[in-house]
Amino acid sequence: MDISNRFTCLEPYLASFEESLSAKNYKPATVENYRYLLRRFGQLLEDEGVAPSGLTTELALELGRRLPTTPKGQIKVPNLARLFVQHLFEIGVATRPRLTAAQAERKELLGELEFYLLRQRGLSPRSVKHVQGFAARFLAHRFGDGMLDIAALSARDVVAFMEHVVVRKTPYRDKTLSSHLRGFFQYLFAQGLTTTNLSLCVPRVHKPWGARLPRYLPPGAEPSVQG
């Protein structure tokens, strides 16, 4: 039987999920591919005895990794599974897990960052999401899953994160990385969360990072302004 036409335990929620995707301007072909994959994912849930109401983000990711990527669209199933679980949270089918103290702290900080960028800086919602995304990645790199200590941030932390993001097998060519990080550090300084404006030590993405980023900053050295 063609799995793409087989209804599973996820069927009652596919229509609303697809409507939410269409509202975000997803292409019809992409939505169709998602439907096919989610029916396969639903079959896996039934095989494992997992009800949609029992899904968590972690469980969805774990199960999603068991399904191969589609040959045509190269859609990463774990990412789709995570997106779908978020929809189940929003429509009240699955229960969003309670945040830890560290998670709640980050959510509050990123929420205040969003308000600042939208209301005081006048950035577009799309740009704000990018700034938040890089801010979240920076915080995870610096503090792991633990509580934040924003006041302890230094220029070395900025350099270490930039090297972490850029120095990889596939060179990072998005020049917005620097501007988005500057937006985050400017916010921290404007709110008095840091005593130093760390946005001034974010290098531009122009040259190979191995030749541009210092491995360390001497004690007492002032970060140079890069525009």
C-alpha positions as CSV (number, residue, x, y, z in Angstrom):
1,M,0.0,0.0,0.0
2,D,1.3,3.5,-0.9
3,I,2.3,5.0,2.5
4,S,1.5,8.5,1.1
5,N,-2.2,7.6,1.0
6,R,-2.3,5.7,4.3
7,F,-3.8,7.6,7.2
8,T,-2.1,7.4,10.6
9,C,-2.5,8.7,14.1
10,L,-1.3,12.1,12.9
11,E,-3.9,12.5,10.2
12,P,-6.3,14.6,12.4
13,Y,-3.6,17.3,12.7
14,L,-2.1,17.4,9.2
15,A,-4.6,19.8,7.8
16,S,-4.1,22.5,10.5
17,F,-0.3,22.0,10.2
18,E,-0.4,22.5,6.5
19,E,-2.5,25.6,6.9
20,S,0.1,27.0,9.3
21,L,2.8,26.3,6.7
22,S,0.8,27.9,3.9
23,A,0.3,31.0,6.0
24,K,4.1,31.2,6.2
25,N,4.4,31.0,2.4
26,Y,5.7,27.5,2.2
27,K,5.6,26.2,-1.3
28,P,2.8,23.6,-2.2
29,A,5.4,21.1,-3.2
30,T,7.2,21.4,0.1
31,V,3.9,21.0,2.0
32,E,3.1,17.9,0.0
33,N,6.6,16.4,0.8
34,Y,6.0,17.1,4.5
35,R,2.6,15.3,4.4
36,Y,4.3,12.3,2.9
37,L,7.0,12.2,5.5
38,L,4.6,12.9,8.4
39,R,2.5,9.9,7.3
40,R,5.7,7.8,7.5
41,F,6.5,9.3,10.8
42,G,3.0,8.6,12.0
43,Q,3.4,4.9,11.0
44,L,6.5,4.8,13.1
45,L,4.7,6.2,16.1
46,E,2.1,3.6,15.8
47,D,4.7,0.8,15.5
48,E,6.4,2.2,18.6
49,G,3.1,2.7,20.5
50,V,3.6,6.4,20.9
51,A,0.5,8.6,20.9
52,P,0.7,12.1,19.4
53,S,-0.2,13.5,22.8
54,G,2.8,11.8,24.3
55,L,5.3,13.4,21.9
56,T,8.1,15.6,23.2
57,T,10.6,17.5,21.2
58,E,13.4,15.1,22.3
59,L,11.3,12.0,21.4
60,A,10.3,13.4,18.1
61,L,13.9,14.1,17.2
62,E,15.0,10.6,18.3
63,L,12.2,8.9,16.2
64,G,12.8,11.2,13.3
65,R,16.4,10.1,13.0
66,R,15.2,6.6,12.2
67,L,13.6,7.7,8.9
68,P,15.8,8.4,6.0
69,T,16.0,11.7,4.1
70,T,13.8,12.0,1.0
71,P,15.7,11.6,-2.3
72,K,14.0,14.5,-3.9
73,G,13.8,17.3,-1.4
74,Q,16.5,16.3,1.0
75,I,14.3,17.2,3.9
76,K,15.8,16.4,7.3
77,V,13.1,14.4,9.0
78,P,14.2,15.2,12.6
79,N,13.8,18.9,11.8
80,L,10.3,18.3,10.4
81,A,9.4,16.2,13.4
82,R,10.4,19.0,15.7
83,L,8.4,21.5,13.7
84,F,5.4,19.3,13.8
85,V,5.6,18.7,17.6
86,Q,5.7,22.5,18.1
87,H,2.4,22.6,16.2
88,L,1.0,19.9,18.5
89,F,2.0,22.1,21.4
90,E,0.3,25.1,19.9
91,I,-3.0,23.4,19.2
92,G,-3.0,21.7,22.7
93,V,-2.6,18.1,21.6
94,A,0.8,17.6,23.2
95,T,1.9,19.2,26.5
96,R,4.8,21.5,26.3
97,P,7.4,20.5,29.0
98,R,8.0,22.9,31.8
99,L,11.1,25.0,31.4
100,T,14.1,24.6,33.6
101,A,15.3,27.7,35.5
102,A,18.1,28.1,32.9
103,Q,15.7,27.7,30.0
104,A,13.3,30.2,31.5
105,E,16.1,32.7,32.0
106,R,17.1,32.5,28.3
107,K,13.6,32.7,27.1
108,E,13.1,35.9,29.1
109,L,16.3,37.4,27.8
110,L,15.6,36.5,24.2
111,G,12.0,37.9,24.5
112,E,13.3,41.2,25.9
113,L,15.9,41.2,23.0
114,E,13.0,40.8,20.5
115,F,11.1,43.7,22.1
116,Y,14.2,45.9,22.0
117,L,15.0,45.2,18.4
118,L,11.4,45.6,17.2
119,R,10.5,48.7,19.2
120,Q,13.7,50.6,19.7
121,R,15.8,49.5,16.7
122,G,13.0,49.2,14.2
123,L,14.3,45.9,12.8
124,S,12.1,43.7,10.6
125,P,10.6,40.5,12.3
126,R,12.8,38.4,9.9
127,S,16.0,40.2,11.0
128,V,15.0,40.0,14.7
129,K,14.6,36.2,14.4
130,H,18.1,36.0,12.9
131,V,19.6,38.1,15.8
132,Q,17.8,35.9,18.3
133,G,19.0,32.7,16.6
134,F,22.7,33.8,16.8
135,A,22.2,35.1,20.3
136,A,20.8,31.7,21.4
137,R,23.7,29.9,19.7
138,F,26.2,32.2,21.4
139,L,24.7,31.6,24.8
140,A,24.7,27.9,24.3
141,H,28.3,27.9,23.2
142,R,29.4,30.1,26.2
143,F,27.2,28.7,29.0
144,G,26.1,25.3,27.8
145,D,22.8,24.4,29.4
146,G,23.5,26.2,32.6
147,M,22.5,29.5,34.1
148,L,23.8,32.7,32.4
149,D,26.4,35.0,33.7
150,I,26.2,37.9,31.2
151,A,28.3,40.2,33.3
152,A,31.2,37.8,32.9
153,L,31.3,37.9,29.1
154,S,34.5,39.1,27.5
155,A,36.0,39.8,24.1
156,R,37.6,36.4,24.3
157,D,34.1,34.8,24.4
158,V,33.2,36.7,21.2
159,V,36.3,35.6,19.4
160,A,35.9,32.0,20.5
161,F,32.3,31.8,19.2
162,M,33.2,33.4,15.9
163,E,35.9,30.8,15.4
164,H,33.5,28.0,16.4
165,V,31.0,29.1,13.8
166,V,33.3,30.1,11.0
167,V,36.2,27.6,11.1
168,R,34.6,24.5,9.8
169,K,34.7,22.2,6.8
170,T,32.2,24.3,4.9
171,P,33.3,27.9,5.1
172,Y,30.7,30.3,6.6
173,R,30.1,33.0,4.0
174,D,27.0,34.8,5.5
175,K,28.2,38.4,6.2
176,T,25.1,39.0,8.3
177,L,26.7,36.9,11.1
178,S,28.7,39.9,12.3
179,S,25.9,42.4,12.1
180,H,23.4,40.1,13.9
181,L,25.9,39.4,16.7
182,R,26.6,43.2,17.0
183,G,22.9,43.7,17.5
184,F,22.8,41.3,20.4
185,F,25.8,42.7,22.1
186,Q,24.6,46.3,21.6
187,Y,21.4,45.3,23.4
188,L,23.3,43.8,26.3
189,F,25.3,47.0,26.7
190,A,22.3,49.3,26.2
191,Q,20.5,47.5,29.0
192,G,23.5,47.6,31.3
193,L,23.9,43.9,31.3
194,T,27.6,44.2,30.3
195,T,30.0,47.0,31.2
196,T,31.8,46.7,27.9
197,N,30.2,47.2,24.5
198,L,31.2,43.8,23.1
199,S,29.8,44.7,19.7
200,L,33.0,46.6,19.0
201,C,35.1,43.4,19.0
202,V,32.9,41.5,16.5
203,P,35.1,41.2,13.3
204,R,33.7,41.5,9.9
205,V,33.3,38.3,7.8
206,H,35.6,39.1,4.9
207,K,38.9,37.2,5.1
208,P,39.7,33.6,6.1
209,W,39.2,33.3,9.8
210,G,42.5,31.5,10.5
211,A,44.3,34.7,9.3
212,R,41.9,37.1,10.9
213,L,40.8,36.1,14.4
214,P,43.4,36.2,17.2
215,R,43.8,33.0,19.2
216,Y,43.7,35.1,22.4
217,L,43.7,38.7,23.6
218,P,46.5,39.8,25.9
219,P,45.4,40.9,29.4
220,G,44.2,44.5,29.3
221,A,44.1,44.7,25.6
222,E,41.3,46.8,24.1
223,P,39.3,45.2,21.2
224,S,39.6,47.1,18.0
225,V,36.6,48.6,16.3
226,Q,35.8,46.9,13.1
227,G,33.1,49.2,11.8
